[in-house]
Amino acid sequence: MTLDRHLRIVLAIAIVIGLVLLLVAMLMLTESALEVWHRLRSAPRWVMALWLGVIGFLTLGTGWAVWRLLFPKKGSLAAAPEALTEEALAERIERAGELGVDVDGARRELALLAERRAAGDFRIALFGEISTGKSAVIRALLPGADDIDVSARGGSTGEVTDYRWVSPAGDRLIVTDVPGLHEAGGQLDALARDEALRAHGVVFVCDNDLTRGQYDAVRALRDVERPMIVALNKVDRFSDEVRAQLLHSLRKRIATAGGDDDVELVAISAAPMEPVIRRLPDGSEEKTLRPMTPWVDELADALQRMMDRDPVLMEELRDASVFVLARRQLDSAEAGFREQRSEELVRGYTRKAMVGALAAVAPGTDVLIQGYLGANFVRELCELYGVSARDIDVQQFLKLSQTHIGKAMPLLMAIGGNALKAFPGAGTVAGGLMHAVAYGLIFDALGRSLTRTLNETGRLRPAPAASLFRKHLSENLEKRTARMAKLAWDARRKNAD
């Protein structure tokens, strides 16, 4: 697990030659500098001043350029993050699919986006708890609207319903009724948030001041960065004074939730009722409620203003959010694939290390076998996580890990021997089996420590990975040893058969 001796000799010779060449260059530069200085002293003063001025200018210019390179201005091109484009995302999806990653979710998002682009409809996502009257709002706002789609998107059991409507101005509108707020708690779930990302704007319906759950939902929707309308429903129940107080309180709560000019507050009553007194035949009176014409003009006007915004900008904002949604699904799929594949690699190389220990017949051959397996193991895990593993980093990690192995090997051998007592007949071949158990524990810890480092840092960092290796080597030792002992015993019997 160390660098080859011949390579180290070559590197040492190269260092010596480099030092000699550096000394020769320094002598030549010193001689040239002294000659130039002597000539400048004998030249007119203006020549000396001009020469020093040029040197000073070049020095300051170089220093400024280095400073800007190391510390660029905020917002400069050098500091700007790479934009997420549809082409780059599609290429990444194809590459991941070729590797075996489940990319169906990300592909569905891009396909749905293309379908909605072709339709050209303006989409609004409607949010609110059940008791706030969302269904009444849809009936009042979209008279004669068609229920065009009912589906459970994104693998959720929640129903998402689309309604089509044409505004008086002739604009085509799709309202998506999202049951994302649970009756208890009012939390915004993943399905609701995804629909907000797919829409051009959002409408949040409430029927009083915001509860804690509703407030959290409004904050989450503001993070989606969509034009937003908050509709206070059932205002027919309140007097003018109470209604004004409610609207004032809502404006303050919306402002603290991240609301700005992109949030419009309207007052509506989707299913108003008026009290009516009926006189009965016996002369008595009965007080009842009679439906009235809905008051949703403020909401309709606010929606029209939202649709009248820059259509190109609204499309770009929606597309960018869908790209983020697709990338998030792809990231999740890749993480699951890497987790599964890394587990397979850990189990596979652990078995190989144990078989290699059993197959070692000459002294020292087990070290060669484990060194070869260890280097390949590290490279395959790095390749799985898309990390470029330099040979020097691989060797450094293995070298640091080897120091822990040397200290832990006697203990691992002893524990492995105790674990093998549970298998009748293991005593006659206990030496090889104990080595197999020890190397199984080593490779299992090696793989798990490296996987965690690659997952958390995105690169091979020898020192932190080696520190994690030492920690994993001693965790759950009794349980892991029993499992390795069984694997070693099964491998020994299989080889014997």
N, C-alpha and C positions, 0 to 999 in steps of 0.2 A: 504494500500500500504506500510505498515511497517512490521518489523519483529515481530513475535509473542512474547508476553510478557513472556510467560513461557520459550521460548528458550533463551531469554536474561538473565533470572534468572539462568538457567542452565549454561550458559557461564560464568556468574559472579562467581558462586560457583567454577567452574573449574579453573578459574584464581587464586582464593584465594588458592585453594589446590596446584596448581602448584607453587605458590610463597613459600608456606611452605616447600614443597619438595626441592625446589632450595636452601633455606637457610640451610636445614639439610645437603644437599650434600656439600655445601660450607664449613660448619664446619668440616665435616669428611675429606675433601680434605686438609683443612688447617692443621689439626692435623697430617695427614700422611706426608705432606710436611715438617713440622717442625721436625718430627721424623727422616725422611731420611736425612735432612740437619745436624742434630745433629750427626748422625752416620758417615756421610761423613767427618765432621770436625775432628772426632777422628781417622779416617782411615789414612793410608799413603797418601802422597801428590800425588803420581802417580795415585791412585784410584780416587782422586778428579779431577785431570786433565783429566783422561780418561772419567769420567762421564760427565764433562762439554763439552768435545770434541764431544761425541756422541750426546748430546743435541743440540749443535750448528750445527752439520752436519744434523740432522733430521729437524731442523728449517729451514736451508737454502734450503734443498731439498724440503720441503713442500711449502716454498715460491715460488721456481722456478716452481713447478708443478702447483700451483694456477695461477701464472702469465701466463704460457703457455696456461692454460685452458681458462682464460679470454681474452687473447690477442694472439690467434694463429698466426703463420706465414702465410703470404700470399701464397696462392697456396697449403696450407696443406690440408689434408683430411678433417679436421673439417670445413674448409672454402669453400670447393669445392661444387658447386651447384649440385643438383641431375640431373643425365643425363636423357634426354627424350628418352624413349625406345618405340618401337612399341607395345610391350605387355602392358605396362602401359597405353599408349594412347588408345589402343583398349578397355581395361577394363573401362577406364574413359568414352569412348563413349557409351559403353553398359549401364553403370550406369545412364548416362545422358538420354539415350533413354528410360530407364525404368521410369524415372521421368516425361517424356513427352516433353523433349527438342528435337527440330528438329535437328537431327544429320546426316541428309542425305549428307550434304556437306562434312563433315569430313570423313564419310564412303566412299564417292566417291573418295576422295583423296587417301585413303589407297588401295582401289580396283584398281585405275588407276596405282598406284605404283607397285602393285603385277603383273598387266598385263604387264607393261613395263619391270619389272625384268625378267619375263618369256620370253619375246621377245629377250632380250639381245642386243638391239640396242643402239648405242651411239647417244645421242641427243644434237643438237645444236639449240639454240634459236637465230633467226636473227632479229635484230632491225635496225631501220632507218626511216627517213622521206620518204614520197612518192617520192619526187623529187630526191632522192639520187640514185635511180636505183636498188632497192632491187630485183625487179622481174628479171631484166637483170642479176644480180649477180647469182640468182638461176639458170637461163637458162644456163649461161656460166659455172658455177661451177658443175652443175649436169646435164650434157647432157643425155637425155633419162630418167630423173627421173620421177617416178610415183607420181601423186597427189593422196595420199592414204587416206587423211582425211581432211574434211573441217567442222569445227564445231564452235559453239559459246559457249565457255567454261565458267564456273563460273557464268552463268546467264547474261553475257554481250552480247551486240548486235554486238560486233566486231568479225570478222571472224578470226579464227586461222587455218592455212593450214599446213599440214604435207607433206613433200616430202621425199621419200626413195631413197637412193643412195648407191652404193657399190664402195669404193675407189679402186684405182689401187692395193693397198696392200691387198685387200680382206676384209677390215673392213666395216661393215654395219653402215650406217649413216642415221639418220633422221634429216632433217632440218625443223624447225618450223618457219614459216613466221608469225610474230606477228605484227599486226597493232597497236602497243601501243603508237606510237608517233603521236600526232595530227598535222595536217598541220600548225595550228596556235599555236605557243608556244613550241611544241616539248616536252611536259611533259610526263613522264613515268606513265601510268595509272596502275590500280590494276591488270587488266588482263595481261598486259605485265610483270609486276613484278612476278606474280604467275607463268607464263610460264618460266621465268628465274630460279625460284626456282625448277621447275620440270626438268630442263635440266642439262646436264653435263658441258656445257660451253656455252658462248654467243659470238656472232659476232655483232659488231656495224658498220654500213655502213654510211659513210659521203662522201660528194663530195667537201668539202672545209674546211677551218678552222671551229672549232666548234662554232655554235651560242650559245647564252645563254641557250636556251631550250635544245639543244643537250648536252651541258656541264652538265646541271643538270641531264639529263637522264643517262649520263656516270657515274656520281657520284652515282646515285641511283643503277645502275647495279653493281658498285664496292661494295656497301654495301651487295649485295647478296653473295659476296665471291665466285665467279666462275672464272675459267680460262677464259680470255677474249682476243678477237682479235678485233682491230680497223682497218677497211679496208677503206683506202682513195680511192674512186672510181673516174672514169673519169679523170685519170691523163694524158690521151692523149691530153687534152686541154691545158696543161701547158708545158712550156719549162723546161729543166733540172734544171735550176737555180731556177725558181719559185717552181718547185716540191720539191727541196731540202729544200727551205725555209718553205714550207707548212708542210713537215714532221717534221722539227725541231720545228716549232710552236706547232704542234699536240703533240709531245712528252712532251713538257713543260706543255701543258694544261692537258694532261692525268696524269702527275705526280702530279699536284695540285689537281686533282679529286680523288686521292687515288690510282693511278696506280703504280704498282711495277713490279716485275719479272713475275707476272701472266698476264700481259698485253703485247701483241705483236702487233706492228704496221706494216702494209703491204700496199703496193701501187698496185692498180689494175685498170683495165679498162674493165668493163664487156661488153660494146658495143662500142668499139672504131670506129672512123670514120676517113678516110683519104681524103684530098681534091684531086679531080681529075678534070682536065681541058679537056673538050670535044670540038673538032672542029666541028662546024655545017656545013651543005652543002653550006651555003652561004659564008663560009670562016670566020665567027665570032667564038668566043670562049665562052664556058659556063663553069662556075666553079660549081662543085657539090661535094657531099660527098659520099664516098663509104664505106660500112661496112668492117671492118677488123676482123681478128681472135682475140677473147677475150684474155686479159692478166690477167689471174687469177691464174697463177702458184704459186705466193707467198702465196696467200690465201689457195690454196690446200695443199701446204707444211706445212703451219702453222696449218691447221686443222689436218693433219696427225700427226704432233708433239704433238698436244693436245690429240689425241686418243691413242698415244703411251705411255702416262703417266701411272702411277700405276693404273690399272683398279679397284683394290679393294678399294683404297683410293677415287677414283672418284665416285664409287658407294656409299661409306659411306657418302661422302659429299652430294651427291644428296638425299640419303635417309633421312639424318638428316634435310635437308631443307624442304623436303616434310612433315616430322613429324611436323616441326614448322608451316608450312602452314595449316596442318590439325588441329593442336592445336589452331591456330588463328581463324579458322572458328568455332571450337567448343566453344572457349571463347566468340565469338560474338553471337553464338546461345544461350549459357547459359545466357549471359547478357540480351539478348532480352527476354528470358523466365522469368528470375528473375524480370525484369522490369514489364512485363505483370502480373505475379503472385503477385508481391508486390502491384501493383495497385488494383488487385482484393481483396487482404487481407485488404488493407486500406479501400476500399469501404464497404467490408463485415463487418468489425469490427466497422466502423463508424455507420452503420445501427443498429448493435447489441447494441451499446452504447446508441443510441437514443431510441430504443425500450425498453432497460432496464430502462432508465430514465422515460419513460411513464408508465412502469409497476410497478415502485416503489410506494408502497402504505404506508408503515410505515416509520417514520423518521429514517434516517441513512441507510435504505436498499439500496438506490442508490449508496452510497459509497462502500458498500460490492460488489454490482453488478459490478460497474466500476473497482474496484480493481481486481476482478477475471478476468474480460475481459482484462484489461490492461496487467496483467502478462501473460496470454495466447497469447495475441497479440504479445508481445515482443518475446516470445519463438518461435512462428511460423515464424516470420520474420528472426530471427537468424538461425533457421533450414533451411529456404529457401536459405540463403547465406552460408550455411555450417559452421556456427560459433557456437562453443560450448559456450552456455550461462550459466554461473554460477548463482545460485540463488542469491548470494550476489550482483552480478553486476546488475541483473534484478531489485532487490529491491532498489539498490542505484540509478539506473536510474529513477525508478518510484518515489522515494522519492524526488530527485532533481526536477523532473518535477512537482511534487505536490506543491512545493513552488511557482512555477510560476502560477499554476492553482489557488491557493488561492488568489493571487494578481489580477489575470485577471478575475476571475469568476463574480464579480459584473458588470464589463464592458461588458462581454460576455452576461450576462443575460439582460442587458439594450438594447444592440444592437439586441439581439434575439427578445425581445419584440417589438421593432420598426419594425423589418422585418415581424413579424407575423400580423401586422396591415393590410397587403396586402391581408389577407385571411379572408373573412367574417365569423363571428361566432367563430373566434379563441379566442376572448376575454374571453369567459366563461371558457375556460380551459387553459388560457395563462400560468399559473404557471408551469404545467407539460411540456407544449410545450417549454417554455423558457429553462427549464433544458435540454430538449432533444436537442435543438439547440446548447446550450453551450457545452454539451458533444460531440455532433457531430463535432463541431469545434476543440475540444480538441483531439479527437482520430484521426481526419484527420491530424492535425499538428504533433501528436505523431508519426504516421506511416511514414510520409514523412521525418521527421528529422532522425528517426532511419534508414530508408532505405538509406538515403544519407550517413550516418555515416558508415553503414556496407559496402556500395558500395565503398567508398573512402578509408577506413582503413582496411577492412577485419576482424574487430572484434568489439565487443560491448565495447564502451568507454563511460561510463555514463556521465561524465562531458561535453565533447564536444557535445554529442547527446542532452543533456538537454539544452545546450546553443542554438543549432539549433532549438530545440522545441520552445523556447521562441521567436525566430525570426519568425518561420513559423506561430506561433499562431497569430501574428499581421499583416501578409502579406495578401494583397487582402481581407481584413476583410469584406468589404461590399458585394463583390461578393460572397464570400464563405458563408456568413451568409444567403444571399437570397437563395442560393442552399440548405443549411441545413434546413432553415425554410420550404421550399417546401417538403423536404424529411420527416420532422417531421409531417407536416400537413397531408401528404399522409399516413404516418404510423398510425397517430391518427384516420383517417377516416377508414382505413382498419381494425383496431382493433375494432372500433365501429360497423362496419358492421358484 
